[in-house]
Amino acid sequence: MTRPSQSATSTKRLVWELAATGVLILVLYYPTLKALVSDWNTDPNYSHGFFVPFISGYLVWEKRVELKKANASPSLWGLPILLTGLFVLIAGTIGSELFTKRFSFLIVLVGALFLLSGKEITRLLLFPIFFLALMIPIPYILYDAIAFPLKLLASKVACWCLLLFGIPVFREGNIIHLASTTLEIVDACSGIRSLVSLITLGVIFAHLSQNRLWKKIVLILSTIPIAVIANIFRVTGTGILAHYFGPEVATGFLHTFSGWLIFIVAFALLFAVGIILRKTAYRS
């Protein structure tokens, strides 16, 4: 007769333990998270970071029925994970490595959750937690290693396309020389911004729309060629407009608007890929 009340008491205690631990983790990571939010505000490549925690919260809410049914059993296996996260935090602090410190936040969350609630609840919340990784800017050395080849690729292919349209053009690295103006493909035009945002949308879209792991992987991977091709179209279109209507179309409102327009088209293509995968018949 006392089991329901004991279960309710146990659940309430777990909620309070998780809440208290969450507050302690937030206090511990306050300087790190404050700097992270500042990066979202100043770095256009990661302005989507403001939305990621809310999406993660929705993913947790989506699991509410399963969480109520899940068996909460504290496990000491969470302690090594928690200690690993704290070690990574200390190492990142000593080495002044922002990415390491920020990623350790996710490891600490998983470790604390595993320690207090056990394997079953941690398994249910693992995706929402690691989805938060998409709000963390990648290390600059990796960013540069991705952005530079993207700039060269966009410049090279755009030049080929412009020549096909009969527009005289000369390229020097990531600089495109037209008869009337010169276009420099800087980091902001490399396509990495739309790539990062599209990958974020692709991950959540794949999670919500696909029912098999291989389909989710294919959909997420498709964001890469879609973003690259979309950016090439944008650079080519900018070159055509600049040739016929002057260099002012390559800057200001029209340039920004073209970026949004191309991103919408890219997401439409991603959505189409998702529909195709959804309609793919199961085969034995």
Contacts in CASP RR format, 6 or more apart in sequence:
PFRMAT RR
TARGET T0000
AUTHOR 0000-0000-0000
METHOD contacts of the structure
MODEL  1
MTRPSQSATSTKRLVWELAATGVLILVLYYPTLKALVSDWNTDPNYSHGF
FVPFISGYLVWEKRVELKKANASPSLWGLPILLTGLFVLIAGTIGSELFT
KRFSFLIVLVGALFLLSGKEITRLLLFPIFFLALMIPIPYILYDAIAFPL
KLLASKVACWCLLLFGIPVFREGNIIHLASTTLEIVDACSGIRSLVSLIT
LGVIFAHLSQNRLWKKIVLILSTIPIAVIANIFRVTGTGILAHYFGPEVA
TGFLHTFSGWLIFIVAFALLFAVGIILRKTAYRS
10 72 0 8 1.000
11 72 0 8 1.000
14 72 0 8 1.000
14 116 0 8 1.000
14 117 0 8 1.000
17 116 0 8 1.000
18 113 0 8 1.000
18 116 0 8 1.000
18 117 0 8 1.000
21 112 0 8 1.000
21 116 0 8 1.000
22 112 0 8 1.000
25 105 0 8 1.000
25 108 0 8 1.000
25 109 0 8 1.000
25 112 0 8 1.000
26 33 0 8 1.000
28 89 0 8 1.000
28 108 0 8 1.000
29 89 0 8 1.000
29 105 0 8 1.000
29 108 0 8 1.000
32 89 0 8 1.000
32 98 0 8 1.000
32 101 0 8 1.000
32 102 0 8 1.000
32 105 0 8 1.000
33 105 0 8 1.000
35 98 0 8 1.000
36 102 0 8 1.000
36 135 0 8 1.000
36 136 0 8 1.000
37 50 0 8 1.000
39 46 0 8 1.000
39 137 0 8 1.000
40 46 0 8 1.000
40 47 0 8 1.000
40 49 0 8 1.000
40 50 0 8 1.000
40 135 0 8 1.000
41 47 0 8 1.000
43 137 0 8 1.000
44 188 0 8 1.000
44 193 0 8 1.000
45 137 0 8 1.000
45 143 0 8 1.000
45 192 0 8 1.000
45 193 0 8 1.000
45 196 0 8 1.000
46 135 0 8 1.000
46 137 0 8 1.000
46 196 0 8 1.000
48 134 0 8 1.000
48 135 0 8 1.000
48 196 0 8 1.000
48 197 0 8 1.000
48 200 0 8 1.000
49 134 0 8 1.000
49 135 0 8 1.000
52 131 0 8 1.000
52 132 0 8 1.000
52 134 0 8 1.000
52 135 0 8 1.000
52 200 0 8 1.000
53 132 0 8 1.000
53 135 0 8 1.000
55 131 0 8 1.000
55 204 0 8 1.000
56 128 0 8 1.000
56 129 0 8 1.000
56 131 0 8 1.000
56 132 0 8 1.000
57 128 0 8 1.000
59 127 0 8 1.000
59 128 0 8 1.000
59 131 0 8 1.000
59 204 0 8 1.000
59 207 0 8 1.000
60 67 0 8 1.000
60 125 0 8 1.000
60 128 0 8 1.000
63 124 0 8 1.000
63 125 0 8 1.000
63 128 0 8 1.000
66 124 0 8 1.000
67 121 0 8 1.000
67 124 0 8 1.000
67 125 0 8 1.000
70 120 0 8 1.000
70 121 0 8 1.000
70 124 0 8 1.000
71 120 0 8 1.000
72 117 0 8 1.000
72 118 0 8 1.000
72 120 0 8 1.000
72 121 0 8 1.000
73 117 0 8 1.000
73 118 0 8 1.000
73 119 0 8 1.000
73 120 0 8 1.000
74 115 0 8 1.000
74 116 0 8 1.000
74 117 0 8 1.000
74 118 0 8 1.000
75 114 0 8 1.000
75 115 0 8 1.000
75 118 0 8 1.000
75 119 0 8 1.000
76 115 0 8 1.000
77 114 0 8 1.000
77 115 0 8 1.000
77 118 0 8 1.000
77 119 0 8 1.000
78 110 0 8 1.000
78 111 0 8 1.000
78 112 0 8 1.000
78 114 0 8 1.000
78 115 0 8 1.000
78 118 0 8 1.000
79 111 0 8 1.000
79 115 0 8 1.000
81 107 0 8 1.000
81 110 0 8 1.000
81 111 0 8 1.000
81 114 0 8 1.000
81 115 0 8 1.000
82 107 0 8 1.000
82 108 0 8 1.000
82 111 0 8 1.000
82 112 0 8 1.000
82 114 0 8 1.000
82 115 0 8 1.000
84 107 0 8 1.000
85 104 0 8 1.000
85 107 0 8 1.000
85 108 0 8 1.000
85 111 0 8 1.000
86 104 0 8 1.000
86 108 0 8 1.000
88 100 0 8 1.000
88 101 0 8 1.000
88 103 0 8 1.000
88 104 0 8 1.000
88 107 0 8 1.000
89 100 0 8 1.000
89 101 0 8 1.000
89 104 0 8 1.000
89 105 0 8 1.000
89 108 0 8 1.000
91 97 0 8 1.000
91 100 0 8 1.000
92 100 0 8 1.000
92 101 0 8 1.000
92 104 0 8 1.000
93 101 0 8 1.000
97 139 0 8 1.000
98 137 0 8 1.000
98 139 0 8 1.000
99 136 0 8 1.000
99 137 0 8 1.000
99 138 0 8 1.000
99 139 0 8 1.000
102 136 0 8 1.000
103 133 0 8 1.000
103 136 0 8 1.000
105 132 0 8 1.000
106 129 0 8 1.000
106 130 0 8 1.000
106 132 0 8 1.000
106 133 0 8 1.000
109 129 0 8 1.000
109 132 0 8 1.000
110 122 0 8 1.000
110 126 0 8 1.000
110 129 0 8 1.000
111 122 0 8 1.000
113 121 0 8 1.000
113 122 0 8 1.000
113 125 0 8 1.000
113 129 0 8 1.000
114 122 0 8 1.000
127 207 0 8 1.000
131 203 0 8 1.000
131 204 0 8 1.000
134 199 0 8 1.000
134 200 0 8 1.000
134 203 0 8 1.000
137 143 0 8 1.000
138 146 0 8 1.000
143 192 0 8 1.000
146 192 0 8 1.000
146 195 0 8 1.000
147 187 0 8 1.000
147 190 0 8 1.000
147 191 0 8 1.000
147 192 0 8 1.000
148 190 0 8 1.000
150 190 0 8 1.000
150 191 0 8 1.000
150 192 0 8 1.000
150 195 0 8 1.000
150 228 0 8 1.000
150 231 0 8 1.000
151 174 0 8 1.000
151 185 0 8 1.000
151 186 0 8 1.000
151 187 0 8 1.000
151 189 0 8 1.000
151 190 0 8 1.000
152 173 0 8 1.000
152 174 0 8 1.000
153 228 0 8 1.000
153 232 0 8 1.000
154 174 0 8 1.000
154 185 0 8 1.000
154 189 0 8 1.000
154 190 0 8 1.000
154 191 0 8 1.000
154 228 0 8 1.000
154 231 0 8 1.000
154 232 0 8 1.000
154 235 0 8 1.000
155 171 0 8 1.000
155 173 0 8 1.000
155 174 0 8 1.000
155 175 0 8 1.000
155 176 0 8 1.000
155 185 0 8 1.000
155 235 0 8 1.000
156 171 0 8 1.000
157 232 0 8 1.000
157 236 0 8 1.000
158 176 0 8 1.000
158 185 0 8 1.000
158 232 0 8 1.000
158 235 0 8 1.000
158 236 0 8 1.000
158 239 0 8 1.000
159 169 0 8 1.000
159 171 0 8 1.000
159 176 0 8 1.000
161 232 0 8 1.000
161 236 0 8 1.000
162 169 0 8 1.000
162 176 0 8 1.000
162 178 0 8 1.000
162 236 0 8 1.000
162 239 0 8 1.000
162 240 0 8 1.000
162 243 0 8 1.000
163 169 0 8 1.000
165 240 0 8 1.000
167 178 0 8 1.000
167 239 0 8 1.000
167 240 0 8 1.000
167 243 0 8 1.000
168 178 0 8 1.000
168 179 0 8 1.000
169 176 0 8 1.000
169 177 0 8 1.000
169 178 0 8 1.000
170 176 0 8 1.000
170 177 0 8 1.000
171 177 0 8 1.000
174 184 0 8 1.000
174 185 0 8 1.000
174 186 0 8 1.000
175 182 0 8 1.000
175 183 0 8 1.000
175 184 0 8 1.000
175 185 0 8 1.000
176 182 0 8 1.000
176 183 0 8 1.000
176 184 0 8 1.000
176 185 0 8 1.000
176 235 0 8 1.000
176 239 0 8 1.000
178 239 0 8 1.000
178 242 0 8 1.000
178 243 0 8 1.000
179 243 0 8 1.000
180 242 0 8 1.000
180 243 0 8 1.000
180 246 0 8 1.000
180 247 0 8 1.000
181 242 0 8 1.000
181 246 0 8 1.000
181 247 0 8 1.000
181 250 0 8 1.000
183 235 0 8 1.000
183 238 0 8 1.000
183 239 0 8 1.000
183 242 0 8 1.000
183 250 0 8 1.000
185 235 0 8 1.000
189 231 0 8 1.000
189 234 0 8 1.000
189 235 0 8 1.000
190 231 0 8 1.000
191 227 0 8 1.000
191 228 0 8 1.000
191 231 0 8 1.000
194 227 0 8 1.000
194 230 0 8 1.000
194 231 0 8 1.000
194 259 0 8 1.000
194 262 0 8 1.000
194 263 0 8 1.000
194 266 0 8 1.000
195 223 0 8 1.000
195 224 0 8 1.000
195 227 0 8 1.000
195 228 0 8 1.000
195 231 0 8 1.000
197 263 0 8 1.000
198 223 0 8 1.000
198 226 0 8 1.000
198 227 0 8 1.000
198 263 0 8 1.000
198 266 0 8 1.000
198 267 0 8 1.000
198 270 0 8 1.000
199 220 0 8 1.000
199 223 0 8 1.000
199 224 0 8 1.000
199 227 0 8 1.000
201 223 0 8 1.000
201 267 0 8 1.000
201 270 0 8 1.000
202 219 0 8 1.000
202 220 0 8 1.000
202 223 0 8 1.000
202 270 0 8 1.000
203 220 0 8 1.000
205 219 0 8 1.000
205 270 0 8 1.000
205 271 0 8 1.000
205 274 0 8 1.000
206 215 0 8 1.000
206 216 0 8 1.000
206 217 0 8 1.000
206 219 0 8 1.000
206 220 0 8 1.000
206 274 0 8 1.000
207 216 0 8 1.000
209 219 0 8 1.000
209 274 0 8 1.000
209 278 0 8 1.000
210 216 0 8 1.000
210 219 0 8 1.000
210 274 0 8 1.000
210 277 0 8 1.000
210 278 0 8 1.000
215 274 0 8 1.000
215 277 0 8 1.000
215 278 0 8 1.000
215 280 0 8 1.000
218 273 0 8 1.000
218 277 0 8 1.000
219 270 0 8 1.000
219 273 0 8 1.000
219 274 0 8 1.000
219 277 0 8 1.000
222 270 0 8 1.000
222 273 0 8 1.000
223 270 0 8 1.000
226 266 0 8 1.000
226 269 0 8 1.000
226 270 0 8 1.000
226 273 0 8 1.000
227 266 0 8 1.000
230 262 0 8 1.000
230 263 0 8 1.000
230 265 0 8 1.000
230 266 0 8 1.000
230 269 0 8 1.000
231 262 0 8 1.000
233 262 0 8 1.000
233 265 0 8 1.000
234 258 0 8 1.000
234 259 0 8 1.000
234 262 0 8 1.000
237 258 0 8 1.000
238 249 0 8 1.000
238 250 0 8 1.000
238 255 0 8 1.000
238 258 0 8 1.000
239 250 0 8 1.000
241 249 0 8 1.000
241 250 0 8 1.000
241 254 0 8 1.000
242 249 0 8 1.000
242 250 0 8 1.000
248 254 0 8 1.000
249 255 0 8 1.000
END
